[in-house]
Amino acid sequence: MPSTTYIALLGPGLVGRAVLAQLASLPQFRVVAVANSTRMVLSSSDITADALKTDAAVPLAYGHLADHVSSYPGAAAIIDCTASDAPAHWYAAWLARGISVVTPNKKAFAGDAARYAAIRASARAPTGLSTRKDAGLLFHESTVGAGLPLLCTIKDLVATGDVIESVEGVLSGTLSYLFNEYCAPGNARGFAAIVETAKGLGYTEPDPRDDLNGLDVARKVVILARAAGLASLTLEDVEVENIVPASLRDVASADVFLKELPKFDAEFAARKAAAAAKGAVLRYVGRVELGTGKATVKVAEAGAGHPLAGLGGADNMVVIKTKRFPRGVGHSGRGSRGRGDGVWRGGGCVARAPHACV
């Protein structure tokens, strides 16, 4: 009979609820705490997100929540499915006291470099740098790649003595869809129409400018670079091409933005035509060169022979070039359930500790 792993889940939104549903089907996991941005519920038996609507909910206190989940006799893990920076300040302390952390939240891994170093130092090897057997494990594979095993691959390459030279790819399912559709053979729609379609399908953020500004892709570039050994890279070091037209960046609402965006279709069409004249297509690409530390996020042309040129739908793809593999190691896939599945794999690894996957 497998031992029980006790779980506290932060952020019962779309991804968080998917994780809770998966946990509910397996008896070796017991969810004993659930919290949103302001409230939490602590229990000795399995609870659901709906408990936050009851009188059992009390003001959120991260220290008290950690005390509760670690008070049980089995392994303890906090699954952070929020997009908030607040829990990230606690990761190092939780890991140091033996609580594992599983998260798709990018803030800790693309944010302050000193905090990132402290988190890595507190997590038990092989998921971190601590040699303490009682330290917690750290799993953040789902912060980048829509569920693809990118961070595992990078860590394995480094651990076996390879030298990573560059990492580049299409790291946003939203931006992948937009440019794949826009540059598809026979497409006659303007870029603005494709953005509006993507929003209607639920592919974009409620305000598509939050996708088009490139900041989310930049965070993923930082995460990949740090995993590859460039721990000093910060978000401010990344050169980001914001493809929101300058005059629309401060308009009052997403509706106004979408109404005005067609005025800029000619600019996007000119770039598309210039690429097509060279036999290429447009892709929104994140790239970091480990030797120089140069990191960029921008619209790039991908020729017919380039791996990124063949993407379709909302696929992600990353190409990792190393000394052993100068032509690149590629990963591609689609992630409609990717982040939830990535979080779930992290939870499974905690349950299998000490023989945990990385």
N, C-alpha and C positions, 0 to 999 in steps of 0.2 A: 504494500500500500504506500503510495508516494506521500511524503510529508506535505503539510499544508504551507502555502505561501500566502501571507497576509498582505492585502493591497489597500492603499489609499489612492483614490483617483481624483485628480484635479482637472476641472474643465469638462463637465459632461455635455459637451456640444455634439456636433455631428460625428467627429472622430471618437470622442470620449464615450458616447453611447454605443458605438459599434464595438469598442473594446469591452465595455461592460457586458454586452450581449454575448461576446465570445467567452468571457470569464465565467458567466453564469452557467455555461454548459459543462464546465469541468470542476469536479469536486475538490481537486487539489488546490484551488484558488478560493480564497474567501475575501470579499470586498468588505472591509470593516470601517471605511471612511470615504465619504464623497464630499467634494467642496467645489463651489463656484468662486467668483471673485470676491465675494463678501461673506458667504455663509458656509458652514460645514455641518455634517452629521457624522457622529461617531457611534459605533455599535459593536457589539460582540458577535453579531450574526450578519449574514449577507444583507446588504442594503442596495437600493437602486437610486438613480438620480432623482426619482420622484420624492424621495425622502426629504429633499431640500425644500419642498413645498409644505412640509408639516411643521408642527410645533417643536419637533426634535432638533430643528436647525438652530445653530448658535453662531455668533460672530466668528469669522475665520481667524484662527491663530495657528500659524505654521508650526511653531514649537510644540504646542499642545497636540496637534495632529500627528507630528512625528513621534511624540511620546506614546501616543495611543497605538499606532501601527507597530511600533517596536516592542510593545509590552507583551506580545504573544510569543509562544515557544518556538515557532517556525521562522522561516525566512521572511523578511519584510521588504516591501518595495513600494515606492511612490511613483505613480504613473502620471506625468504632467502632460495633459493634452491641451493646455492653455496656449495662448499666443502672448502671454504676459511676461514681462521681465521680472516681476516680483518673485516667483518661485525660484528663479535661477540663482538669486542671492543665497539661497539655502542649500543648494546642491552639495557643496563641499562639506558642510556640516552634517548633512544627512549621510553622505557616503562615509565620512569619518566614523560615524557611530554605527555603521553596519547596515544602513538602509540602502538598498539598491535603487537606482533612478533609471526609469525608462521614459523616453520622451521624443515627440516629434517637434518640440519647441526649439526654434533656431536661436533664440535670444542669447542663451548661455554660450553657444558655440561660435557665434559670429560677432559677439559683443566684446566687452572689455577684455583685453588680452591677459591682464593679471588675474582676473576672475577665472578665465578659461584655464590658465595654468594651475590655479588652486584646485579647480574641479578635477583636472587630470591627475594631480598629485594625490588627491584624496581617494580616487577610485582604485579598486583592487585590480592588479594585473590579472589577465592580459587586457582588460578593458580600460585600464589606467596605469599609473606608475607606482602605486603603493604596493609594497611587499607584505603589508599586514594581511593576515588570513581572515581577520574579522571585519575588514573594510567592505563597503558595498560595491556592487558591480554597476557599471555605467553603460547604457545602451541608447544610442541616438541615431541609429542607422536611418530612421525614417525622417530625419531632418532634411534630407536631400535625395533626389533620385526617384521619387514616387514609388518607393518600395524596392528599388533595385539595390543589390548588395554592393554599393559603391565604396562605402567606408571600409567594409570588410576587405574588399579587394585591395584597396590602397594600403591598409594596415598589413595585409599578408605580403604584399610586394615589398614593403619596407622591412618587415620582419625577416624576410629571406635574403636580405642584402641587396636588393635591386635599388636603383636610383631613379626616382620619378623625375622626368624632365618637364613635362607639361600635362595639364588636364584641361580639356575643353569639351563643351557640349551644349545641348539644348536642355535646360534645367527647369523649364516651366511648361507644364502641360497646356496652360492657357496660351502662352505665346507660341508654343509649338503649333497648336491648332490654328491660331490666327494666320501665321505665315505659311503653313502647309496648305491651308485653304486658299489663301490669297495668291500663292504662286502655283496652284494646281493647274495642269493643262486645261485649257478651255474656260477657265474662270473669267467672267466678265464683271463680277461685282467689285465695287470699290472697297477699300480697306475699312471704311466706316461701317458699311453694311455688314461686313464679316464680324466686326467687333459687336455690333448690335445683336447679331445672331448668336454669338458666343455667350453674351450676357443672358439672352433668353433661354439658352440651354443650361444655364447655371455653371458655365465654365469659368467665368470671371468673378472677381470680387464684386460686391454690390456697386461699388464705384470702380469701373474698369481702369481708371487712372492708377489705382493701386497695383495693378499688374503691369501697365504700360510704362510706369516710371523706372522699372528695372531694379528697384531696391531689393525685392525678394530674391531675384537671381543673384544679385551681388552678395547677399548673405550666404547663399549656397556656395558661391565661389570661395568665400572666406573659409567656410567649413571644410570644403575639400582641400584647400591649400594647407590649412592647419593640420589636417589628418595626414597630408603628404610630407609634413615636416617644416612647413613655413609658418611656425607658430606666432611669429611677430606680425603677420599680415592683419590689418584692421579694415573695417568697412570703408573708412576714409581713404585708404590706399587704392581702392578699386575705381578705375575710370568707368563711369556709367553713362551710357547714352539713354537719356529719357526721351521716349518717342511720343510723349504727350506734347502736342504743339505748345510752344511757350505761352501763347495768349489764352490757352484753355486750362492752364495748370491751376489757376485760382478762381475759376468760375464757381458759382455757388453750389451746384449740384451735379450729380451724374446725369440727370435728365438734360440739363443745359449742355453739358459736355457732349453727349451723344447727338444732340440736335445740331451742334456747331461743327462736329468732327468732319462731316462730308465736305466742308469747305477746303479741307487739306488733302482730299483724295488725289489731286493732281501731283502733289509732292511725293506721296507714296508710290504712285504709278510711275513716276520718272525713275525712281530707284529700282523698281521692279523691271522696267524696260531696259535699264542699263545692265542689270544682271543678266537678263534673258539674252541680250546681245552677245554675251560672253558664254552662253550655254550654262548659266548658273541660276540658282534660285536664292531668295532671301531667307535667312534664318536668324533668330535672336540668340546669340551665342555668348556664353560665359567662358573665359579662358584665363588660366594662370600659368606663367612660365616660372618654374621653380628656381632656375639658375639666376634670373635677373630680378625675381620678385614682382614682375610686371603682371598686373591683373586688370582685365577689361571685361565689360559687359556691353554688347553693342549689336546692331544689325550688321550681319556679315554675309558675303556672297559665298555660296557653297557650289562648287562646280560639279559636273556630272559624276566624277569619280570620288567625290568626298562622301564619307559615311553619312553626314548630316543631310545630304541632299535627298536621300531616299526615305526620310521620315514621312509618316502619314498620321492623320488624326491628331490625337493629343499625346503622341509618343514622346518620351524623354530619351536622350542618348548621350552617353559620355564616352570619350576616347582618351585613354590614359597612355601616354608615351613614356617609355622608360629605356634605360640603357640596354636591357635584355630584349625589350620589345619596341624597337624604334618605329615600327609602323603602327603601333598602338594596340591596346587591349580595349575592346569595345563592349559596352553594356547598353542595351536598349530595352524599352518596355513601356507599358501603359499603366497608369496608376489611379484609376477611379477609386479603388479600394486600397491603394498602395500604402498610404500613411497608416491606416488602421491595421493592415496586415503587418507592416513593419513594427509597429508598437507591439502587436501580439507576439511576434517572434521574439522581441526583447523580453517580454514577460515569460515566455517559455524558457528562455535562457536562464533567467533568474531561478526558475523552478528547478533547473537541472544543475545548478551550481553545486559543488565547485567545478564540475566538468562543463563550464559554460562556453557557448559560442561567443565570438567577438563581434 
